[in-house]
Amino acid sequence: MAADLADYRRRWPAEADTIADFAELLGDDENPFLRERLAGHFTGAAWLVSADGRRILLTHHRKLDRWLQLGGHADGDRDLRRVALKEAEEESGLSGLCVDAGIFDLDRHWIPERKGVPGHWHYDVRYVVRAGADEAFVVSDESHALAWREIASVADDASLDESLRRMAGKWLARE
């Protein structure tokens, strides 16, 4: 993952402070890929785009009660690209997904205390995951709902999480 962070730094030099935080966690002696590490741990997420690249699949997250990208805990898996793909498949019910190489976005965010688990930091490593021709999703137990949204509208929707708007901006500015 160190090489992926270096590549991300080359592409997004303005995010140097965030990248440094992720690199510091990666070098920690206590395994940062386990959710039990409550000082903060890695998670993997999917910017799941439609085959035409114009829409994103969002989840109305059951625990956090807001619209977000799909994703979840690494649970010991050090390959966060694989984690992002697995979470996208499990949370959407879609098959035939593929994940791009390289980190798409990094986001460190606070998860509040819930059911006896103290509040803690998620260091979310996000990858582009691409849907195939079949976009008929299945809502999992982790979501209130799923919805395909136009990426351009996500970029302009102030009611959505700032990191979703940032990723939409990155997506729209690519190439």
N, C-alpha and C positions, 0 to 999 in steps of 0.2 A: 504494500500500500504506500510505502514511502515514495516509490517511483511515480505512482499515480498522483500523489500530493505535489511532487515537484513539477509534473506536467501541468497540473491545475494551476500552480503558481505562475507558470509561464503564460498560460492563457488568461488568467485573471489576477494580474499583479496588484490591483487595488484591494484585493481581499487578503493581503499578506498577513494581517493580524489574525484573522480567522484561521488561515492555513497554519500559522504557528501554533495556535491552540490545539488543532487537530494533531499536528506532528508531536507536540508535547504529550498528549494523551497516548498516542501510538507507542511512545517510548517508555511509558509507565511500567513499573515492575508488576503491579497488580493487573491482572488480565482485563483490559478495557473492552473486551468483546463479550463479557458476561453481564447480564442485567443486574446481577447481585452486587456489582460494584457501584454503590450508590453515590460515590463522589463524581460519577459521570461515566457513561459508556457509549460505545458506538451502536448506531442503528443503521439499517439500510433502507433506502426508499426508492420508489419508482416514479419517474415523470412519464406516465404511461400515455403515449400519444397514439392517435388513430393512424390507420394505414396511410391516409392522405396528409398526415402531419398538421392538420388544422385544429384538432380537438384533443383535449386531455380528459382522462377519466379521473374524477375526484370522488372521494369518499366523505360522507357525512359521518365522521368518526364518533362511534358510540360513547367512548369514555371521555373524550375531550369536547364533544358536542359542537364541532365546527367542521367546515369543509377543508379537507387536506388532501395531499397526495397519498398514495398507498405506501405502506412500509411497515417495518417492525424490527424487533430485537434480533441481534446476531446470534444470541444463545451459543456463543463459543465459536461460531464460524468466522474465520478471519477473512474470508472472501466476501466482501460486502456487495460486490456485483452479483454474486450468486444469491445472496440474501435478498437483494432488491427484486430479482426475478422470481424467486420463490414466493415472496410476499405478494407480488403482483398477481401471480397465478392463484394463490390461495384466497386472496381478498376479492378478486374479480370473477373467478370461475372461468376466465378466458384461457384457451390453450393456443399453442402456436405463437407464443410471445418470443421476442428476441431482445437481448439487451446489448446496447452499444458499449464499446470499450471506452474507458476514460470516465472520470468523475464529471458529472454535469453541474452539480451544485453542492455546497457545504452549508449546513445551518446548525448552530448550537442553540437549543431552546430548552426552557425550563418546563418540567413536567410536575404539576402540583401533587401533593400528598393525596393518596387515594387508598382506601381499604387497608390502612395500616402500613402501606409502603410510603416511606418518607419522600418528600419532593426531591428531585434530582435532575441532573442535566443529561439531555440526549445530544450526542454529537452525530448528527444525521448526515450520512454520505449518500448522495442522490445520483441515480443513473437514469439515462434515457432508456425506456423499455418501449418497444414498438409492437403494436397490435397487428394481427393479421387481418384477413378479410372478415372474419366473424367477430362482431362487436357486441354480441348478445351476452351481457354480463349476468352474474348471479350475485346477489347481495349476501355477504357472509354475516356471521354473528358479530363481527367487529364493527359493523356499520349500521347506521340507521337507513342509509340509502347510498346509491352510487349514481353518478350522472356524468354524461359526456358534456363538456363545456367548450365553447369556442375559445381558443387560446387568446385571441385578441381581446375578447371580452374579459377574460381573467386578468389580463394586464391592467385593465382600466377599472376594475371593480374594487373600490376602496373598502367594501365590507369584508373582503377576503383577507386571509393572512398575508402579511407583507412578503414572506418568503415565496408564496405562490405567485404573487405579482412579479417578484424579482425573476423567478424562473421563467415566467411567461415572457418577460422582457428579453431574457437571454435567448429563449427559443426564437422569438420573432427577429432578433438581431443577428442570428447565425448566418453563416456563409457570406 
